Amino acid sequence: MSAAPPLGLSILLPILLLAVAWAAVAADVLAAGRAAGRPVPWAVAAVTPAREALRLLVGQRRRTVGGDELLRGVGGAVLPIAALLAAAVLPLGMRPVADLGAGVVWFNAMEVFAWAAVWLVGWGSNSTLSLIGGYRFVAQGLAWELPHMFALITAAVGAQSLRVTDVVAAQGGLWFVLIMPVAFVAFLLSVAAMAFWGPFSAPVGRDVAGGAAAELAGVDRLVFVAGRWLLLVAAAAMAVPLFLGGGHGPWLPAWAWVLVKTLAVLVALVALRHRIPTIRMERWTEFSLVVLTPATIAQALVVTLVVLGEGGF
Amino acid sequence: MTTALFVVLAVTAVVAGALVFRVDSMARATFLLLLSFLAVAGLVLMTGLQYLGVVIVLMMVIEMVVMAIFMIMYMMNPAGLMPMSMFHNTRGAAVIAVTTFVALAGGALLVDWPVRGGRPAADLTMALGESLMGGQMLTMMTLGVTLFATIVGTVVLAAGRGRYDRLGDELDAPASDDRDRGGVGR
């Protein structure tokens, strides 16, 4: 909590996040249309996010009998706020809004608020299917959180610092994705999982009629869905400073490289999403705990040994 | 500014903590407790211990969500459906609470606070790490292994079906007869 965050960047960050989220939703609409065999024109896809947002904005809100409106409201609001706070340590170019000494841990701490948010929305709706959705997210969360933390730690060990700008600086020569590919893959999986998106969308799955979001309508749904996309964008953007060299790159300025790399990660995630079915809870949990967690621990060990061998710490 | 922030965080921590015992819903009680812990994390951050403060936030969010599930499973009033009381042994608790408060507050007011010697390290996170993993390494390792053994022991005791149930007494069944197959295909 040293210097005050630069005002310009603080205002720019939410606008940038929303713009990138807009692009991601539009790309998702395009990919979904192609996967369904009914291609959507570019122009239609580009305005779809705004049209959906307006539709939800003017739509009627839904109250459930005996629901806990307070907890549901808090849960819905926490999702976009957590995404924004997590993004505060993202270097836009070479400088983040808040260059915290424990930036990697800060990102982790903000993004786990999604646990509370989804569970609260599922609980507060006082509806069985919503509740199932909320519990599903916690079950999934317990499975992805460990590999996710080990992936974060591996990047921090590689840079010998928890400061995100130090992690970027350590990748001036070689990107971390080449040194720690397992951690990178685990991180990408947890990006989709923490936004309960793509193969990890069981908490809001169709088999439970929308799960945690089943009873959300109108502006409540808009905040929840927007928060989910913002979380996906913030987490995907975090892969850039942690593993893809941040703003490092030839010819272009740092901010342009960050943007290009973030969009590339998102395009890869969106393209994969429509090729992979939703994974069932028990399958993902076992895979995560039996395969992914040991693999990320081994990855952290290898990186630590390399760092020690090079005279680190 | 600093004083105002301190007062807001301190009052939030105490009031949210007290409200835990007033509300009529396990979910609300759990998340009020979380709010109280978050305010405490804010106070820790105010002392400049950035890493510890952020870790408190991280641990408490996960912990309280998991705790909410167990509270709702085991407590007498999952969702305000039945009248309930969070109080037990009220007279004894009051005596203990007042004694503790008087002792702590009296200590804080009466003790001669020492003058600070030395200055904080440049990188507090590094200093904390060196203190935990240097001089206290043995303690931390013992603690780690003990916690891990506890987790494994608890899982073994709680598991409904172990590997001998799944794969037979000789562990030689070609495939387990699990109702829900996991993702690794064992």
Contacts between the chains, C-beta under 8 A, distances in Angstrom:
chain1	res1	chain2	res2	distance
A	1	B	45	6.1
A	1	B	48	7.5
A	1	B	50	6.5
A	68	B	25	6.8
A	68	B	27	6.6
A	68	B	28	7.2
A	68	B	79	7.9
A	70	B	28	7.7
A	71	B	27	6.0
A	71	B	28	6.6
A	71	B	31	6.8
A	74	B	31	7.6
A	100	B	50	6.4
A	100	B	54	7.8
A	101	B	50	5.4
A	101	B	51	7.3
A	101	B	123	7.1
A	101	B	124	7.9
A	101	B	125	5.9
A	102	B	50	4.9
A	102	B	51	4.4
A	102	B	54	5.1
A	102	B	125	6.0
A	105	B	51	6.4
A	105	B	54	4.7
A	105	B	55	6.2
A	105	B	58	6.6
A	106	B	54	5.1
A	108	B	58	5.7
A	109	B	54	5.0
A	109	B	55	7.4
A	109	B	57	4.3
A	109	B	58	3.8
A	109	B	61	7.2
A	112	B	58	6.0
A	112	B	61	4.9
A	112	B	62	5.6
A	113	B	61	5.8
A	115	B	61	6.3
A	115	B	62	6.3
A	115	B	65	4.6
A	116	B	31	7.2
A	116	B	34	7.1
A	116	B	61	5.6
A	116	B	64	7.2
A	116	B	65	5.4
A	119	B	65	5.6
A	119	B	68	6.9
A	120	B	27	7.6
A	120	B	31	7.1
A	123	B	27	5.4
A	123	B	68	8.0
A	124	B	27	7.9
A	126	B	79	7.7
A	135	B	69	7.2
A	138	B	65	5.9
A	138	B	66	7.2
A	138	B	69	6.5
A	141	B	62	7.9
A	141	B	65	7.8
A	142	B	66	7.7
A	145	B	62	7.0
A	162	B	51	7.1
A	162	B	125	6.4
A	279	B	183	7.4
A	282	B	180	4.6
A	282	B	181	7.4
A	282	B	182	5.7
A	282	B	183	7.2
A	283	B	181	7.4
A	283	B	182	6.2
A	283	B	183	3.4
A	284	B	183	6.1
A	285	B	182	7.4
A	285	B	183	7.4
A	286	B	182	3.2
A	286	B	183	4.5
A	286	B	184	5.3
A	287	B	182	7.5
A	287	B	183	3.6
A	287	B	184	6.0
A	288	B	183	8.0
A	290	B	182	7.7
A	290	B	183	8.0
A	290	B	184	5.2
A	291	B	184	6.4
